[in-house]
Amino acid sequence: MNFLRGVMGGQSSGPQPSGAETIQKLCDRVASSTLLDDRRDAVRALKSLSKKYRLEVGVQAMPHLIHVLQTDRSDSEIIGYALDTLYNIISNDLEEEEQEENSQKQTEDLGSQFTELFIKQQDNITLLLTYLEEFDFHVRWPGVKLLTVLLKQQGPQVQQIILVSPMGVSRLMDLLADSREVIRNDGVLLLQQLTKSNAAIQKIVAFENAFERLLDIITEEGNSDGGIVVEDCLLLLQNLLKNNNSNQNFFKEGSYIQRMKPWFEVGDDNAGWSAQKVTNLHLMLQLVRVLVSPTNPPGATSSCQRAMFHCGLLQQLCTILMATGVPADILTETINTVSEVIRGCQMNQDYFASVNAPSNPPRPAIVVLLMSMVNERQPFVLRCAVLYCFQCFLYKNEKGQGEIVSTLLPSTIDATGNSVSAGQLLCGGLFSTDSLSNWCAAVALAHALQENATLKEQLLRVQLATSIGNPPVSLLQQCTNILSQGDKIDRRGSKVQTRVGLLMLLCTWLSNCPIAVTHFLHNSANVPFLTGQIAENLGEEEHLVQGLCALLLGISIYYNDNSLENYKKEKLKQLIEKRIGKENFVEKLGFISKHEFYSRAAQKPQPSFSSPDHMMFDHEFTKLVKELEGIITKAVYKSSEEDKQEEEVKKSLEQHDNIVTRYKSIIRVQDQELEELKKQVESIKVQNEQLQTTVTQQMSQIQQHKDQYNLLKVQLGKDNQHHSSHGDVAQMNGVQPEEISKLQGEIEEWKHKLELLQEQLKERDSLIETLKLSPAAGGTTTEQSSQTNKPSGPEVDTELYKEVETLRAQTQSQSTDIIKLQSEKQELLQKLSVTPVPVSGDNGTIMVAKTADLERRLSALLQENKELKNEIAAHGDEKASLKQQLDSSNSTVAILQNEKSKLQKEVAESKKEQDDLLVLLADQDQKIIALKDKLKELGESVEDDDELESGDQGEEDEGEDEEDDEEDN
């Protein structure tokens, strides 16, 4: 600081040093001082002098300042001073007093020269980018400002250096995430300069998540109510999106259009809009227009239009459109925005047609806008915007065109007059005394007829009541009447403008509509008026009218169907040659395309004019002129013979076109049928494959069941051999054994058992008789006992015979018989135990032994009986189980055989259908070949579709292979 005081203060007695000398000393100090403090003080002094002595500091100190940036990076304070000094040197933002001393041009040259000097070494920009990574406020903020001013001075060169610098753009994107608003806001300004007219950098910035960050900043700042930061973010978004299809698609795919809807949520109280809010909303509307601009690719525009409808953005814009208290410039820009959002999009156009203004009674928005367009008290730019909106509503919208024209037709006009229709407003504007209303209404009505021959014919039915007592005249006649009156009617504005508008309407109406041409020529005054206008040598301001009259007369010749004897093509051309001259006619026709207003209108669809007097041509009409000018010139120069030949050629071409169109429609239908047949064949193939798979699976299942069946049959045969006493089971081809054979076998088995039992009973009876005959002491008792026992044998025999009879009917009675035998045994045992038998010696011992033997035999008999019963029950269960398995197997076999027969039948039907389809396809191919030959004979270029034939042949071969496979199976 002592050094600075010495340099700047000097001594009172000596002469004061000049600014250049002081700057030189400070530069020497920066270069030679070894102390960091001295260098820092010197750089601070240079900073303070850099605004007043900008040239001197720039010339002498810039190399030293760059050296400081390279060597003193560790000290943030000196780096900040150096960056601020460089900013002051390069920036052209001078104070007012300095601007008075220096001219603006010299100032701009100075900043540009210093910028070139700084960026001459590309390492300086790279060094500056590294300082932008520093978090220190005193380094980062001056670095942002310096890079911004460098981009302002030499944008393309600096952009190229940053683009090739590693992570250059990514470093700058980090500025948007800085928590310090000053740096963040200046970072937005830096990115504005960086993204100007550089698509590569725009793409990098967009893919560095710029859209998300900028939209977050706008939301944080309050959307349209925010400050200048919102304005800067919107300008940056415009830079990124305008004329950049890649970024526009990325913006749409990222669902960022949906985040724009809250921008336009304007409250009911629209009073007191601030200037900043108007600016912000204006930029927001412009951003919407960037996404749906007519200059964008049609596909991208239509996708954005649909997205705006689905997210409710279009509805929000229509709300602003119908709101009250909205500033005029915002309303105008909103109308232009809505125009481009609905242009060429049927869905949006239909919605716009349904919008009603909040009035009593409600009126369609289109009617309200047309009322503004034909009202001469409305601002000029607003009327132009309404016209553009109406044009966009009718663009490629045949439904809307029909609705507008229908309001003019007699059957749809409201006789009560309670409501005003669009057609009435257009007619009112067309015949008013305001020339601008005449022009706007004529252009609007021409757009309602654009490329729609049906509506052109329907509009011929419109009748107008001119005055009380006079018959009505057609709309076409009224237009020609006003055109012929010309200067006789007192109008406000340009009189040429009214005639230009009417001539454009008539040219559009008559083009490609021979019926309208006939109606026009039917009025005998029209052709003389046109020839008179063209033949006169008028002033330069009338050249435009003469050119349009020549165009209208040329349309009347070219689209003439020769239905009027006096106004055939040849007679009209003779009239031109006699009264005007062909060369003069063509020269007057060329006045249109040579006019500067024509060139301006041809540039873009939106009507934008500096003043109402310049409003002469419509964009769509310029396309019509470009299309017809050469055709009319050729038509005028052709001779009658050439006309006849041309008529013949045209008729033949029309016939050929009709034939070709008919054949094309037939071919189109046949192609559709072929496609359907191909799809059916494919589906049948798939079904066939599925059926083949099902048949294969069923065959495998049938084979498995056959194997199981054979195995069961073998097992059943073994069981029958093992248990032959139970009867033979007769089986043949899966037929079950007969029930009668089983019962007979069981009866034989029980008979054998009965015989065994009878033998045993006989032995028992003989034993009892032996006991009776033996000597005993109690004879009476013995006699009673013998008498009691005598009937035992016959009773048992009778019961056993009954048992046999019962077993023949029902095998389950065995258990009852066994119980009876047991009871008889118990009775015998009781009798033996009760009867006193006198035993003595050996006879008693023998008696006891015989009794014990008898009891053992009876027990053995009972045990054997019981085992036989159990064995019979087990065999019965086993036989029932085998019977059930056989029943199930046979039913499964029958079902599978039935399904197999059905599948075979379906496969046969499918093959038959395939054969029919192949025959049909062959017939279709022959027809197509015949049609192609006819088209070739007619001169149409037809491509041979060999692939289709080869594909059909392949399908036939495949069908034959599948048929062979089925026969093999």
DRENPA-11131 format. One record per residue (C-alpha): x, y, z. Coordinates in steps of 0.5 Angstrom, whole numbers, plus 2048, in hexadecimal, padded with zeros to 3 digits. Example, Ala and Ser with C-alpha at 12.3 -4.5 7.8 and 13.67 -1.06 7.14 Angstrom:
2
8197F7810
81B7FE80E
***
This chain:
969
800800800
806805801
8088037FA
8018057F8
80180B7FB
80880D7F9
80680C7F2
7FF80F7F1
8008157F6
8078177F4
80A81D7F7
8078247F7
80D8287F4
80E8237EE
80A8227E8
80481D7E9
8068177E5
8018157DF
7FC80F7DF
80180B7DA
80780C7DF
80380A7E5
8018047E1
8088027DF
80B8027E6
8057FE7E8
8067F97E3
80E7F97E4
80C7F87EC
8087F27EA
80D7EF7E6
8137F07EA
8107F07F1
8127EA7F5
80D7EB7FB
8067E97FA
8037EF7FE
8077F47F9
8047F07F3
7FD7F07F6
7FD7F77F7
8007F97F0
7FA7F47ED
7F57F87F1
7F77FF7EF
7F77FC7E8
7F07FA7E9
7EE8017EB
7F18047E5
7EF7FF7E0
7E88037DF
7EB80A7DE
7F18087DA
7EE8027D7
7F38027D1
7F98037D5
7F87FE7DA
7F67F97D4
7FC7FA7D0
8017FA7D6
7FE7F67DB
7FB7F07D8
8017EB7D7
8037ED7DE
7FC7EB7E1
7FC7E57DD
8027E37E0
7FF7E47E7
7F97DF7E5
7FF7DA7E3
8037DB7E9
7FF7DE7EF
7FA7D97EF
7FB7D77F7
7F87DE7F9
7F17DF7F7
7F17E77F8
7F67E97F3
7F37E47EE
7EC7E77EF
7EF7EE7EE
7F37EC7E8
7EC7E97E5
7E87EF7E7
7EE7F37E3
7ED7EF7DD
7E67F07DD
7E67F77DD
7EB7F77D8
7E77F37D3
7E07F57D5
7DC7FA7D1
7D87FC7D6
7DA8037D7
7D88097DC
7D380E7D9
7D98137D9
7DE80F7D6
7D980D7D0
7D88157CF
7E08157CE
7E080F7CA
7DC80D7C4
7D98067C4
7DC8037BE
7E38047C1
7E18017C8
7DF7FB7C4
7E57FB7C0
7E97FB7C7
7E67F67CA
7E67F17C4
7ED7F37C3
7EF7F17CB
7EB7EB7CA
7EF7E87C4
7F57EA7C8
7F37E67CE
7F07E07CA
7F67E07C6
7F97DB7CA
7F47D57CB
7F77D37D2
7F47DA7D5
7ED7D77D4
7EF7D17D7
7F27D47DD
7EC7D87DE
7E77D27DE
7EC7CF7E3
7EA7D57E8
7E37D47E7
7E47CE7EB
7E67D27F1
7E17D37F6
7E47D97F9
7DF7DF7F7
7E47E47F5
7E77DF7F0
7E17DC7ED
7DC7E27EC
7E27E67E8
7E37E07E4
7DC7DF7E2
7DC7E77E0
7E27E67DC
7E07E07D8
7D97E37D7
7DC7EA7D4
7E17E57D0
7DB7E27CD
7D87E87CB
7DE7EB7C8
7E07E57C4
7DB7E07C5
7DD7DA7BF
7E47DA7C1
7E37DA7C8
7DE7D47C7
7E27D07C3
7E87D07C8
7E37CE7CE
7E07C97C9
7E77C67C9
7E97C77D0
7E87C07D4
7E27C17D8
7E17C87D6
7DA7C97D6
7D87C47DC
7DC7C97E0
7D87CF7DE
7D27CB7DF
7D47CA7E7
7D37D17E7
7CB7D07E7
7CC7CC7EE
7CF7D17F2
7CC7D37F8
7CE7DB7F7
7C87DE7F3
7CD7E37F0
7D27DE7ED
7CC7DA7EB
7C87DF7E7
7CF7E27E4
7D07DA7E2
7C97DB7DE
7CC7E17DA
7D27DD7D9
7CE7D77D6
7CA7DC7D2
7D07DE7CE
7D37D87CE
7CD7D47CA
7CC7DA7C5
7CC7D77BE
7D07D07C0
7CC7CA7BF
7D17C67C2
7D27C97C9
7CA7CA7C9
7CA7C27C9
7CF7C17CE
7CC7C77D3
7C57C37D2
7C87BC7D3
7CB7BF7DA
7C57C07DD
7C47C77DB
7BC7C77DA
7BB7C47E1
7BF7C97E4
7BC7CF7E1
7B57CD7E2
7B77CC7E9
7BA7D37E9
7B37D67E6
7AF7D27EB
7B37D47F1
7B37DC7EE
7AB7DB7EE
7AA7DA7E6
7A77E07E3
7A77E47E9
7AE7E37EA
7B47E87E8
7B97E97E3
7BC7E37E5
7B67DF7E2
7B77E37DC
7BE7E17DB
7BC7DA7DC
7B77DA7D6
7BC7DE7D2
7C17D87D3
7BB7D37D2
7BA7D67CB
7C17D67C9
7C17CE7CB
7BA7CD7C7
7BA7D27C1
7BC7CE7BA
7BE7C87BE
7BA7C27BD
7BE7BD7C1
7BD7C27C7
7B67C37C6
7B57BB7C5
7B97BA7CC
7B57C07CF
7AE7BC7CD
7B17B57CF
7B37B87D6
7AC7BA7D7
7AE7C17D8
7A87C47D4
7A47C27DA
7A87C67DF
7A67CC7DA
79E7CC7DC
79F7D07E3
7A27D57DF
79C7D77DC
7977D77E2
7957DE7E3
7907E07E8
7897E37E7
78C7EA7EA
7907EC7E4
7917F37E6
7987F77E7
79C7F27E3
7A47F47E4
7A87F57DE
7AD7EF7E0
7A77EB7E0
7A57ED7D9
7AC7EC7D7
7AC7E57DA
7A57E37D8
7A77E57D1
7AD7E17D1
7AA7DB7D3
7A57DB7CE
7AA7DC7C9
7AE7D67CC
7A77D27CA
7A77D47C3
7AE7D27C2
7AC7CB7C4
7A67CB7BF
7A97D07B9
7A77CE7B2
7AE7CE7B0
7B07C87B5
7AF7C17B2
7A87BF7B1
7A87B97B5
7AC7BD7BB
7A77C27BB
7A17BE7BB
7A47BA7C1
7A57C07C5
79E7C27C3
79B7BC7C6
79F7BC7CC
79C7C37CD
7957C17CC
7967BB7D1
7997BF7D7
7947C57D6
7997CA7D4
7947CC7CE
78E7CC7D3
7927D17D7
7947D57D1
78D7D67CF
78B7D87D6
7907DE7D5
78D7DF7CE
7867E07D1
7887E37D8
7877EB7D9
78C7F07DB
7917ED7D7
7967F27D4
7967F37CD
79D7F07CB
79C7EA7CF
7957E97CC
7987E97C5
79E7E57C7
7997E07CA
7957E07C3
79B7DE7BF
79D7D97C4
7967D57C4
7967D67BC
79D7D27BC
79B7CD7C1
7947CB7BD
7977CC7B6
7967C67B2
7947C17B8
78D7BF7B7
78D7BD7BF
78F7C47C1
78A7C87BC
7847C47BE
7857C67C5
7867CD7C3
7807CD7BF
77C7CB7C6
77F7D17CA
77A7D67CC
77B7DD7CE
7787DE7D5
7737E37D3
76B7E37D3
7697DF7CF
7707DB7CE
7737DC7C7
7787D87C4
77F7DB7C5
7807DB7BD
77A7E07BC
77D7E47C2
7837E47BE
7807E67B8
77D7EC7BB
7837EE7BD
7867ED7B6
7817F17B2
7817F77B7
7857FC7B5
7867FF7BC
78A7F97BE
7927FA7BE
7957F87B7
7997F27BA
7937EF7BE
78F7EF7B7
7957EC7B4
7967E77BA
78E7E57B9
78F7E47B2
7957DF7B3
7917DB7B8
78B7DA7B3
7907D87AE
7937D37B2
78C7D17B4
78A7CF7AD
7917CC7AB
7907C57A9
7897C57AC
7847C37A8
77F7C37AD
7807CA7B0
7807CC7A9
7797C97A8
7777CC7AE
7797D37AC
7767D27A5
76F7CF7A8
76E7D67AC
76D7D97A5
7697D47A2
7617D67A2
75F7D07A6
7637D17AC
7627D97AD
75F7DB7B3
7597DE7B1
7577E17B7
75E7E57B8
75F7E47BF
7667E17BE
76C7E47B9
76F7DE7B5
7767DE7B2
7737DE7AB
76F7E47AD
7767E87B0
77A7E67AA
7757E97A5
7747EF7A9
77B7F07A9
77C7EF7A2
7777F47A0
7797F97A5
77C8007A4
7827FE7A7
7877FC7A2
78B7F87A8
7857F47AA
7837F37A2
78A7F07A1
78A7EB7A8
7837E97A6
7857E779F
78B7E37A1
7877E07A7
7827DE7A2
7877DB79D
78A7D77A2
7837D47A4
7847D279C
78B7D079C
78C7C9798
7847C7799
7817C7792
77A7C5796
77A7CB79A
77B7CF794
7757CC790
7717CD797
7737D4798
7707D6791
7697D5794
76A7DB799
7657E0797
7667E779A
7607ED79B
7637F3799
75D7F879A
7567F879B
7527F6795
7587F4791
7597EC78F
75E7E9793
7657E8790
76A7E2791
7707E3795
7757E278F
7717E878B
7717ED791
7797EC791
7797ED78A
7757F378A
7797F6790
77F7F578C
77D7F8786
77A7FF78A
78180078C
78380778E
77C80978E
77A806795
77D80B79A
78180679F
7868077A5
78D8057A4
79080279D
78B802797
7907FD794
7907F879A
7897F7799
7897F5792
78F7F1793
78B7ED799
7857EC794
78A7EA78E
78E7E5793
7877E2795
7847E178E
78B7DE78C
78A7D9791
7837D8790
7847D6789
78A7D2789
7897CB788
7817CC787
77E7CC780
7777CE783
7797D4786
77D7D6780
7777D577C
7737D9781
7787DF781
7787DF779
7707DF779
7707E677B
7727EA775
7757F0778
77B7EC77C
77F7EA776
77F7F1773
7817F477A
7877F077A
7897F1773
7887F8774
78C7F877B
7927F4778
7927F8771
7937FF775
799803776
79880477D
79D807783
7A2802786
79D80278C
7987FE788
79D7F9785
79B7F478A
7947F5789
7957F4781
7997EE783
7947EB787
78F7EC781
7937E977C
7947E3781
78C7E2782
78B7E377A
7907DD77A
78D7D977F
7867DA77B
78A7D7775
78E7D1778
7887CF77C
7837D0776
77E7CA774
77C7CE76E
7757CD770
7737D476E
7737D6767
7767DD767
77B7DC76C
77F7D576A
7867D576B
7887D7764
7847DD764
7867DF76A
78D7DE767
78C7E2761
7897E8765
78F7E8769
7937E8763
78F7EE760
78E7F2766
7947F176A
7997ED766
79C7E7769
7A37EA76B
7A07F076E
79B7EB772
7A17E6774
7A57ED777
79F7EF77B
79E7E877E
7A57E8780
7A47EF784
7A27EA78A
7A87E678B
7AC7EC78A
7A97F078F
7AD7F1796
7A67F079A
7A67E9796
7AD7E7799
7AB7E97A0
7A57E57A0
7A87DF79D
7AD7DE7A3
7A97DC7A9
7A17DA7AA
7A07E07AF
79E7E67AC
7A37EB7AF
7A37F27AC
7A67F97AF
79F7FD7AD
7987FB7AA
79A7FE7A3
7A07F87A2
79A7F37A3
7997F179C
79B7E979B
7997E379F
79E7DD7A0
79A7D879D
7987DC797
79F7DD796
7A07D5795
79A7D6790
79D7DB78C
7A47D778C
7A07D1789
79B7D4784
7A07DA781
7A47D577C
79D7D177B
7997D7779
79F7DA774
79F7D3771
7987D3770
7987DA76D
79D7D8768
79A7D2765
7967D275F
78F7CF75E
7927C875B
7977C7761
7917C9765
78D7C4762
7927BF762
7937C176A
78C7C076B
78C7B9768
7927B776C
78F7BA772
7897B6771
78D7B076F
7917B1775
78B7B277A
7887AC777
78F7A8778
78F7AC77F
7887A9780
78A7A277E
7917A2782
78D7A5788
7887A0787
78D79A786
79179D78C
78B79D791
78A79678E
79179478F
791797796
78B793798
78E78D795
79478F799
79078F79F
78D78979E
79378679D
7967887A3
7907867A7
79177F7A3
79877F7A5
7967807AC
79177B7AC
7967767A9
79B7787AE
7967777B3
7947707B0
79B76E7B0
79C7707B7
79576C7B9
7987667B5
79E7667B8
79A7667BF
7967607BD
79C75C7BA
79F75D7C1
79875B7C4
7987557C0
79F7537C2
79E7547C9
7977507C8
79A74B7C4
7A074A7CA
79A74A7CF
7977457CB
79D7407CB
79E7417D2
79773F7D4
7987397CF
79E7377D2
79B7387D9
7957347D6
79972E7D4
79D72E7DA
79672D7DE
7947287D9
79A7247DB
7997257E2
7927237E2
79471D7DE
79971B7E3
79471C7E9
78F7177E5
7947127E4
7967127EB
78E7127EE
78B70D7E8
78670B7EE
7837127ED
7817117E6
7847137DF
78371A7DD
78271B7D6
7857217D3
7857237CC
78872A7C9
78672D7D0
77F72A7D1
77E7297D8
77C7217DB
7757207DB
7727207E2
76E7197E1
7757157E0
7777187E6
7717167EA
77170F7E7
77970E7E9
7777117F0
77170C7F1
7767067EF
77B7087F4
7757087F9
7727027F7
7796FE7F8
77A7027FF
7736FF801
7756F87FF
77A6F8804
7766FB809
7716F5808
7766F0809
7796F380F
7726F3812
7716EC810
7776EA814
7746EE81A
76D6EA819
7716E4819
7756E581F
76E6E7823
76B6E1820
7716DD823
7706E082A
7696DF82A
76A6D7829
76F6D782E
76D6D4835
76B6D983A
7686D9841
7626DE840
75F6DB83A
7596E083A
75D6E583A
7616E2834
75B6E1831
7596E8832
75F6EA830
75F6E6829
7586E8828
75A6EF828
7606EE824
75D6EA81F
75A6F081B
7606F481C
7636F1815
75D6F2811
75C6F9814
7636FB812
7626F880B
75C6FC80A
75F70380C
766701808
761700802
75E707803
76570A804
7677077FD
76070A7FA
7627117FD
7697117FB
7677107F4
7637177F5
76871B7F9
76F7197FC
76E71D802
76A718806
770714807
77171780E
76A716810
76B70E80F
77270E812
76E711818
76970C818
76E707818
77170A81E
76B70A822
76A702820
771701823
76F704829
76870082A
76C6FA829
7716FC82E
76C6FE833
7686F7832
76F6F3832
7706F7839
7696F683C
7686EF83A
76A6EA83F
76E6E483C
7716DF840
7786DD83E
77C6D8841
7836D683F
7866D6838
77F6D8835
77F6DE839
7866E0837
7846DF830
77E6E3830
7826E9833
7876E882E
7826E8828
77E6EE82B
7856F282B
7866F0824
77F6F2822
7806F9825
7876F9822
7846F881B
77E6FD81C
78370281E
787700818
781701814
77F707816
78670A815
78670880E
78070B80D
782711810
78871180B
784710805
77F715807
78571A808
788718801
7827187FD
781720800
7887217FE
78771F7F7
7817227F6
7847297F8
78A7287F3
7857267EE
78172C7EF
7877307EF
78972D7E8
78372E7E6
7837367E7
78A7377E4
7877337DE
7817377DE
78573E7DF
78A73C7D9
78573A7D4
7817407D5
7887447D5
78A7407CE
7837427CB
7837497CD
78A74A7CA
7887467C4
78274B7C3
7877517C4
78C74E7BF
78674D7BA
7847547BB
78B7577BA
78C7537B4
7857567B1
78875D7B3
78E75C7B0
78B75A7AA
7867607AA
78C7647AB
7907617A5
78A7627A1
7897697A3
79176A7A1
79076779B
78A76C799
78E77279C
794770797
78F770791
78D776793
793779794
79577778D
78F77A78A
79178078D
79878078B
79677F784
791785784
796789787
79B787782
79678977C
794790780
79C791780
79C790778
796794777
79A79A77B
7A0799777
79C799771
7997A0774
7A07A2775
7A07A277C
7A77A0780
7A5799784
7AB796788
7AB78E787
7A978B78E
7AD78478D
7AE783794
7A7783795
7A677D790
7AC77A793
7A977A79A
7A2777797
7A6772794
7AA77079A
7A377079E
7A076B799
7A776779A
7A67677A1
79F7657A1
7A075F79C
7A675D7A1
7A175D7A7
79C7597A3
7A17547A2
7A37547A9
79C7537AB
79B74D7A6
7A174A7A9
79F74A7B0
***
